[in-house]
Amino acid sequence: MTTFQIQGMHCASCAVIIEKAIAKEPGVEHVSASYASESVRIAFDSAVTTPKKLSSVIEKFGYTLVTVDEVPETAPVDTHLAKERSMLTVILPIVALSAALMTWEVLSRDLGWLPNMSVVVEEFMHHLMPILATVVLVLAGRPYLAGVGRFVRHGMANMDTLIGIGTVTAFLYSFTVSAFEGPLAPYLDTSVAYYDVTIIVIGLVSLGKYLEARSKQKTGEAVRALIGLQAKTALVIREDREVEIPIGEVRIGDILIVKPGEKIPVDGVILTGTTTIDESMLTGESLPVDKVVGATVVGATLNKQGSITYRASAVGSDTVLAQIIRMVGEAQASRAPIQALADRVSAVFVPMVLGIALLALLTWLIVGIPILGTSAALSYGLLSFVGVLVIACPCALGLATPTAIIVGVGKAAQQGILVKDAEQLERLSNVRTIVFDKTGTVTKGVPEVVDVVMLSTTMDEAHALTLAASVEHDSEHPLAQAIIKRATMHTSVFPPVSQFEALPGVGVTGVVDGVRVAVKKPEGVDSDTRIRTLEDQGKTVVVVTAEGTPIALIALSDTVKEEAKQAVHDLIAQGIQVVMLTGDNARAAQYIAHEVGITTVIAEVLPHQKAEKIRALQKNGAHVAMVGDGINDAPALAVADVGIAMATGTDVAMASAGITLLHGDLRRVVQSIHIAHATMRTVKQNLFWAFAYNVIGIPIAAGLLYPWFGVVLNPVFAGAAMALSSVSVVVNSLRLKTLRV
């Protein structure tokens, strides 16, 4: 699936036209267009068709496929908005003049609140208005005229077509009664023309589209902010010299130098130096991360302290930032299932509105002429015809879901939560059960010394740990590294070891300062109630002996993440069932679960059985999210309604998941659910008001209120309402940017 930008999209109906045209092409497997992001996602066989061929298919309808599929280094300048702004500075004064004249006419002629215009002024305006209407129609009305032309040639209609037919009809009627005033006077009221309708409707719709486009631009700020994070240049070593080059010229294998306060240009591995790096712009984690030789660094993060040199391991579109930008962009362009209803309505909306407008006109003529007379019936029929075409707005329907999705996905990305597609947000909003893996998810995934129980009365803890760490110094076992780390709290110097011996499955032994020291798992003679108590808590116990005499028990455990207890508490407070699913032994799992407040534990489960346990929960009617980080979690992540992977885990887990947490912080799970609920709530609000607007507005424009109140909606007000409906949907979606998570 490849995402392309589309030029020339003006409304939700444009998306329908593009989808229909591209879907007919050989080699196209799937196509999904989005008006909100002005993009299209296409799955196609490159051996059968190409992006250029697909672009040529839609060019006859006024659209262009942008075939450059690269991450831009800087956000492009929106020249279209600049042109629209320049055009509005010309036509809005004309619109204001027309509105003032129309208001004066209503207040003087219909209500008697103001004196009538002088004959001279009225005659002057009678000749000026056709000129002004022509200027507006030609200058600002080109897209709408083009829409009418495409409709005539290809039978494909969009919102531009409706506006074009309505305003051109009003203009042609007015021009006809002005040009043939004498011959038509016996049949029509030739003093009534609708040049102001043409001027004001086009002006208001153009203003509305400009405001909508400017608001839509804000919905994509998250991606543009990510793009803006990239460094512009890099300091590399070339031919033993330091050379500053543009970021685009960095190659894999280049040696780069980064000084304090500078951005990391591309991804890589540190060769020399130590530092702390602020990765908050990617992970949302506020605390800087310590980095030493051999540690990986990510492009666009900020080097806080030391100078480092590192080797570039990924550049261009392969960097972590570029992949995040691509993932966020694709998610923003995707569709949530809830959008299906709006898509079906939008597909038939324009033909339906054209039919209603014609029906309204014919009804006024057939029913109205015998009652009101030809002149009044034709005048009201024309107002209703134009009003229906102008007030109908598939744009609000088309924008309702994608604008909320764009802002919601962007908000999540700012928190270090990457959403694969819109469907994941909708699914997550329905989740009522969350299943956590234990190791590396609820726990840190690294053993730590949690207890030291002294058995010797002549030796203190620091001495016992120093002896144990000395003999463990040559071991690469994770437990050995944990003991050494704990011992460094007391000393940084360890005595040399002789006669070192590793005992597979048992432990290690060696001579330290003439004393034979052993660190081994408990054996029968070593077992006592203290060991049993520690093991009942899910801890791994080793015995330290000196010359065969036990001197200390060291208990190690995979410790709980600091934020895990709060995250579980917040989820339970929301009425969500929390389950722990692990392959670890039941005793260790129960202890960790109790620590964080999880009451339901499924332990000693093999990797392939994890997916079966998820299915069992789903069979009971639960919408299940699985949170994990390891290869053994991948099947369960794929089976769950929503898979949530820790980016601190394996690539396989992240590939299987629908949501990735860039930092292994379980509070991000709570935040992602909060964002999902808020996004879907906004979608439903948008859809409700978009449907309600059209259901109420179109009948009123058709003249439904006239039999009871004698009111016919002026197309000018219809144009204003149409413009405001789209803007209101976008503004409501933008409220998600202020969501507190």
N, C-alpha and C positions, 0 to 999 in steps of 0.2 A: 504494500500500500504506500503510494507516494503522494505527498501533499504539494499542491501547486497554488500559487496566488492567482486570482482572477481579476482582470481589469474590466471595468464597464458594468459591474453589478450595481443595480439601483434599488432592488426590493427583493422580498422573499420569493416572488414569482420567478425572478431571474434564476434562482437556484433550481427551481423545477425545470425551467427551459434547458439549462445547462445539463442537468442530469439526464433528461430525456434524449437530448442530442448525442451526448457522449456514450450513453448506454447502448445505443444502436450500432456503434462501431465494432467491427470484428476485432477480437483480441481483448476487449474490455470485459473484465470479470465482475467488477463492482465499482460504483461511483457514488459519491456522497458530497454534495455541494453545501456550503454554509454561507448565507448572506452576512451573518454577523462578523465572521472572520474574513469574508471575501476570498474564500479559498475552496478548493475541491480536492478530495482524496480519491485517488483512482488506483485500482488494482488492474494491471493490464499485462499482456504478454508482449514483451519488448521485441520478440521475433515477428510479431504480426503488425504492431502499430507503434507509433512514436509520439512523444508529447507534441511535436510540431504538427503531425497529422491531426491529433485531437484538437489542437488549437484552431486549425483551419476549419474544423467542423462547426465550431461555435462562433467563428468570426462573422459569419453572415447574419448572426443574430445580435451583433454588436459587442461581443465579449472576446477577450484575449487571454490565453493561457500563458502565464509567465513560466518559461521552461527552465530557468536557472534554479536548480535545487541545491543551493548552498547556504550555509549559515553566514549572513552578512556580518561584517565586523562592526558596522555602525548602523543604527536605524536609518532607513531612507527618509529623505525630506519629502513631506507630503505636498507635492506641487498642486495636486488636485484641490486640496482645501484652500490653497493660496489663490487659485483661479476662481474658485467659488466665492471667496471673500471679496475679490476685486469686482466680480460681476454683481454681487449684492450691493456694493457701494453705489452702483449705477442705478439699479432698478428699485431699490427700497425707497428712495425719494419719490419716484413715480408712484409706487404703491401707496405711500403716505398721502400724496396729493389725491389719488383716486379715492382712498378711504375717506378723506376729509370731505370731498365733494359728495360722495354717496351718503355720508352721515348728514351733511347739510340738507341734502334733498329729502331724506326721510324725515328729519326734524321740521322742515318747513312745509313740504307738500302733504305728508301723511299725518303729522301730529300738530302742525301749526305752531310749534314752539319758537321757530325762527322766521324772519321775513324771507320771502322768495328771492332768488338771485335776480339781479338785473338782467334785462334782455340782452344787453351787450355781453355780459360775462357768460350767460348761458349759451349764446350763439358762438362765442369764442371757444368754449369748452366742447361744444358740439362738433367743432372741426378739429380740435386738438386731441380729443380722446382716441379717435381712430389711429392717429399717428403714434401716440404713446402705447397703445395696445399692440401695434405692429412692432414697435421697438422691443417691447418686453417679450412678445411671442418669438421674435427672431433671435434676440440676445439670450434670454434665459429659457425659452421654450424649446430649444433645439432637441434636448433628450426626449421630450414628449412628442414632438413632431416625428423624430426618428422612430419612436415606439409605434406610432400610427403607421408609418411606412413599412416597418417590419411585419406588422399585423396584416397589412394588405398583401404583401409579397409572400409571406411564409405562413400566415395564419397563427403565429405565435404571439401571445399577448402577455404583457406584464403590467405593473402599476403605472409605468410611463404611458402605456397605451390608454389606460383609463383616463389619466389626466389630460393626455393629448386630445382624445376624442371629445371630452367634455369642454375644454377651453377652446378648441378649434370650432366646435359647434356654436358656442356662445359668440365667438368672433365672427363667424360667417353669417350667422343670423343678424347680428348687429350691423355688419357691413352691408348686407342685403337691404335692410330697412333704411339705412342711410343713403345708399346709392339709388334706390328706387322708392324714395319716400312718397312721391306723388302717386304713382300707379298703385302702391300698396295701401295708401291711406284709407280707402273705403273698407278695407278688410282687416287691417291691423292697426294697433296703436303705435304708429311709427315714432312717437316721441320717446318710447321706451327702448333703450339699447342696453347691451350687457358687456360693453367694453371694460367696465370696471370689474366685472367678474373675471374676465380673461387676465387682466392685470393683477388683481389682488390674489386670485387663486394661485397663479404661477409664482407670484412673489412669495406668498406664505409657504407654499409647498417647497420652494427652493430654499427659503430660510430654514424650514423644518428639516430638510435633508442636510443642510450644512450643520445645524446644531446636532442632528443625529450622528453624522459622520464624526464630528468633533468628540461627541460623547463616546462613540464606539472606539475611537482612537485611545481613549483612556482605559477601556476594558482590556486592551492588550499591553498595558504598561509593564506588567510583570515580565513578559518576555523581553521587551525592550530594555528593562532594567538589567536583566541577566546578560543581554548582549553588551550593554554598557560596562559590565564588570571586566571585560577582557582588557588585558594590557595591550598597549598599542605598539610597543617596541620591546626588544629583548637584548640583553648584554651577553654575547657569546664569545667563546674562545675559538678563534680561527687563525691557524698558522702561528700559534703561540702569541697571538695578540688579542686584546679585548676589543670587540667590534660591536657597536650598537646597530641592530638591524630591525626592520619592520617585523611584526609578529608573524606575518604570513610567510616569511623566508626561513623560519626556524625549521630544521629537519630533525627527524628521529636520530638519536645518537649524538646530537650537538651537546657540548658542555656549556652550561649557562651559569652566570654569576648573578646572585640576587643579594642586594644589600638591605640593611634594616629600613623599614618603611616603604619598601617597593613591593609591587605585586608580583606573584609568581606568574611568569608568562605562559608556560604550558605544563602539562603533566610530566612527572619524572621521578627519579630516585636520587636521594642525596648522596654525594660522593665525599664531601668534606664539610665540616662545620656542624654546629648544633644551633637550634633556634626554637622559637615558639611562633606558631602561625595562626592567625585569625581566619577560621574557616566558616564564620557565621553567615557569610553571604550565600554559601551553598548549603550548609547543613542546618542553619538556624540555631546552632549551638553557640552561646555567647562566650564561653570560656576558650581562650587560646589553647592550642594543642602543642605539646612538646614534640620536637622532631630531632632525630639523631641520624648518624650515618646509616644508610640502608633504608630509611623511612621514605615513604612515597609522599610527594607533594602534588597538589592539584592546581591547575592553572586558574588565575583570577583571585586566588586567596592572597591574604596580605601577610608578608613577612614582618614580624613585630620586632625581633631583637637582633640575633646574630647574622653574620654574613655566611652564605652557603654557596657551594657549587653543586650542581646536580646534572645528571644526564637526562636529556629529553626522551621520554618513552612514548608519548602520544602527542600529535600536533593536529591542527586544523579541525576537521569534523570528527576526529577520533578522540578528542579530549573529553573529559568528564563534563565540562561546562557545555560543550557543543551538543553532547548527547542529551543533557538535561534540557537545553533550549529546544532541541528537536522533539523530545518527548512531551514537553509542555505544550509546544505548538500543535502537535498532532492531537493531543488530548483536547485542546481548546477547539479544534476543528471537527472533533467527533460528535456524534449525536447520542443523546440519551434516549432510551425507549419511550419516555414520556412525550417526546417530540413527535412521535408517529402521528398522533391525531392532528396536530397543527400542520404536518406535512401533507396529510390527505386532504385537509381543507384547502390549503394553499394551492394544491394541484388543480382544483376545480374552481377556485375562488374567482379568478378574472372572468372566465366565461359566464359564471353564474351572475356576477355583478352586471356584466353587459346585458344579460337577459333581463335582469330586474329593472335596469334603467330603461330599456326599450319597452318593457311591460308597463312601467310607470307612465311613460310618454303616451303610449297608445291608450291607456286607461283614461288619462286626462282628456285626450282628444275625443274618445268615443263617448265617455260619460259626461265630460265637462262641457262640450260644445252645445248640446241641447239646453243645458242649465245656465252656463255662464256666458255663452257666446264664443265665437271663434277666437277673437283677440285674447280674451282672458284665459281661455282654456289652453291655447297654444303657449301663452306666456308662462302659465303655471306648469304646464307639461315640460317646457324647456328648462325651467328652473329645477324641476324634479329630476329630469334626465341628467343634467349636469351635476346636480347635488349628489345623486347616488354614485355617479362615477368618481366624484372627488372625495366623498366622505369614506368610501370603502377603502380599507387599508390592510392588505395582506402583510404589510411590513411589520405591524405590531405583532401579528401571529408568528411571523418568521423570526423575529428578534427575541421573542419571549423566552425560549429555552437557551439558544446558543449564547446570548449575552450573559446570562446568569452563569452558564458553564464556564465561559471564558474568564470571568472575574473570579469564580470559585476555584478553578484550577490554578489561576495565578496567585490567589491568596494562599492556597496550599503550598505552592512552590516556594513562596516567601518564607514559609515555616519549615522548609526542608522536607516537604511531603510531595512526592511525585506521583501523579495520577496518570495511569496509562491511557484511559479514555473516559468519556462522559458516563458510560454505562456503569463504571465502577463507583462513581459518586452516587448514582441512583440506587445501586444495590446496597452500598454501605449505609445509606439513610434508612434502609429497611432491616438492617442486621439487629438481631436481639440476642445472639449468642456469640461470644468471642472466645476462641480457643488459642491459648498460648503454648508454644513450645517452652521448655524449661531452660536448657543450657544455651547460653548466648542470647537469650531473649529476655526471660525474667531474671536470669543471672548474668554475670559478666562473662562467663565462659572461660575464665582463667582461675585456677585454684589459688587460694591464699591461705596463709597460716591464720587461723582464727582462735586457737587456744594453745597454750603451752602449760602443761601440768608437770610441775617439778616432783620427781620421785626421790631426789637426793637432798639430804639436809645440809650438805657441805658445799654445795655448788649453787650459784644463782642462775637465773634465766639467761642472762647475757652470755655467760660462759658456756652454758649448754648449747645455745644456738650457734655460738662461734665454732664450737667443735663440730656440730652437725653440718654447718654450712661449709666448713673446710673440706670435709670428705665428699660433700655433694658438688664441690666446685667443678669437678671434671665430668659431671653427669649432665646430660641434656634433657633429662626427664622433666616434665612440667612441675612435678612435686618438688624436685630439687631446686628449680629456679624460684619457686615460692618460698622455700626455706631460706635461700640465700638472700632474697629480697627482704624477708623479715629480719634476718641477722644484721643487715646493713643499717638498721635502725639503731644498733648498738656500736658497730665498728665498721670501718671501711677496709681494714687490714686483716687478712686471714692467714694463719700459720700454714707453712707448706705441708703437703701430705706425701707420705711415702707408702709403698706397698698397697697402692689403691687397687681395689678389686670390686667389680660390679657383679652382683649376684642376681641373675635374671629371675624376675618374678618375686624377688625377696627384698633386695635393697643394695646398699653399698657398704664397704668397710675400708679402713685405712688407718695409718699411724700418724697421729698429730702430737707433736712435742713429746714423742716417746710413749704415747698412750694409744692403744688400739681402740678406735672408735667405730661403732657400727650404727647405721640408720636403716632399720628393717621394719617390715610389717609385723604386726603382733603374732607371736607363736603361742602355743599352749601354755608355756611356763610364764608368759608375760601377761596373759589375760587376767583382768580383774574387773570389778564393777565399774571403775572409772572409764576403762576402754569401752565397755558395753554401753555406758551412758552416752559417750561421744558418738559411737557408731549408730546408736538409735536416733541420733539427731542428723543422720545422713552425712556424717563427717568421715573422712579417711584419716586413720590414725597410724603413725609410725612411732617406733620406740627407739630412743637414743640410748646406747649403752657405752660404757667406758670400762675396758678390760672385762667385758661380760656382765657388768652390773648395770641394770637400768637406771638412768639418771633423769630421764624426762620423757613425757609423752607429747608429741606434736600432732595436733589435729588440724587438718586442712579441709577446706571446703570451697566449692564454687559459690562465691558470695552473691547475694541479691543486689541488683542495681538499686542505687539510692532512690530513684523515682518510682520504682515498681509498685511499692505499697500504695502511694498516692494515686497512681494511675488505675490500679485495681479498684480502689475505693471510689474514685470518680465514676468508673464504668458501672459499678454496682448501684451507685446513687442514681444513675440514669435508667435503672431497671433492666440492665443488660446482664445476662448470665455469663459468668466467667469460668472457663474450664482450663485445667492444665493437662496437656497431652505430651507425654515424654517416654523415651525409651529407657530412662534411668530406673533404678530399683524403687520400689514403692516407698521404702522407708525414707530415702533421700528426697523423693518427690513430695511426700506428705509434709516433711519438715519445711521445705522451701515454700510450699503452698501455704502452710500455716503462717509463715513469716510475712507473706504479702496479703493474706486475707482471702485466698482462694479455697473454697470448700469442696469443689468437685475436681477430683484428680483421676486421670486415666494413665497408669504407669506401666512400665515394662512392655511397651508396644514396639514392635519391629517397624522399620521404615515403611514397608508396603502396607502395614496394618493401620498406619495413621490415616490414610485416605479412607479406609473402610470405616474407621471411627467417625470421621467427618460425615460420611454418607449416612451412618446410623443416626446422627443428630439431625440431619436434614430430613430423614424419613419421618421423624417425629414432628415435622412442620417448622423446624427452626431455620431462620436465615442465618447462616454461619459465616463468620470471618475467621480466618486462620492467620496467626502471627508467628513467623518463624524466620530462621536465618541459615539453616544448614541444608546440605544436599539431601539429607534424609527427610527434610520438610517439604521438598519440592512437589511430590505427588499430592500431599494434603493441601498445599497452597493452590494447586491447579484445580482440585475438586471443590474446594470451598466456594461459596457464593462470592466472597471477596478474599483474595490472598494478599496479605500485607507482609512484605519482606523487609528485613533490616539490611541497609546498604553496607553495614559492617560485616555481613555474612558472605555467602557465596554467590557467584554470578548465576548459578543454576536456580537458586532460590528466587533471586530478583527477576529472572526471566519468566518464572512460573507465576509471579504475583501480579496483581492488578494495581497495587499501590506499593511504593517503595519509600521507606523512611531513611533519609540521607544520614541521619545520626541515630544510633541505637537507643533512643530515648523513648520509653513506653508512653510518656505523656503525649507524644506525637499521635499515638493511636486515638487518644481522647480528642485531641484537636482535629484529627481527620474526620471523626464522626460528627463533631460539632460543625465543621465546615460543610460536610455532606448534607446535614439536616438543614442548615441555613440556605444552602444553594437550592435544594429541592423545594423548600418553602418559597423562595423567591421565584422559582420557575412556575409554581402553581399560582402564585399571585399574578404574575405576568400573563399567564394563559387565561386566567379568569377575566382580567380586565380587557385583554385583547378580544376575547370572544364577546364579552358583554358590550364593548364599544361598538362592534360591528352589528350585533344583534339588535341593539337599540338605535344606532345611528342610521343604518340603511333604511328601515321602514319610515323613520321621521323624514329623511331626505326625500323619500318617494311620495310623501304627502299624507301620511297616515293621520296626522293631527288636524288636517284641514277640515274634515266634516264636523269636528267638535269645536275647534278653536279658531278656525279660519286662518291657520298659520301654515305657511310653506317655507321650508328652510332655505335661506339664501345660500348659494354655493360658496360665497365668501366665508361664511361661518363654518361650512363643511370643510373647506380647505384648512382653516385654522385648527379645527378639531382633528383632522387627519394628521396634520403635522405634529400636534401635541401628543397624539396617542403613541407614536413611535418614540418620541423623545422621552415620554414618561416611562415607557418600558425600559429603555436603556438606563435612565437615571435610577429607577428602582433597582436594577441589577448592580449599578455602581455602589449602592449602599453596602454591598458585601465587602467592599474594600475597607470599610470602617469596622467590620466585625471584630470583636475582641475574642481572641482564642487563647 
